[in-house]
């Protein structure tokens, strides 16, 4: 009997230790997930800021292009002071400047598009990682619940064993008193 009691006590202590360890692992995992989520949110905010900056640069280039078009229209009006050569040279300079601005605008649009694609890819990746972490946490909770149910059942069996042991001892004590 003492061996069974000792085994149950050892098993109970082992299960309690394992339960506390599992509980601590779960807490650590949740803290790690929160930290990772916080890092991802900071990174996401950084990407959003970069995207907004690129959009502002693109709008600035577009407004400069519009202004250049207006300025060119004003400069291209026939003037009695200008010679034909000066007009052609100004038009060529405007055309070169417009081409440069167009190239810059295309470059910024491409850069913005690339950043958007990269941001969307990163967002999907983060979402998948978060879902995986959520699934993992859910699985750990299910495992922990199963573990606790098994432990509870073992404790019930142990409790029943102790109750029977107490009943047997009381019976023996009563028999000893009767003699």
Order of alpha helices (4+ residues) and beta strands (2+ residues): alpha-alpha
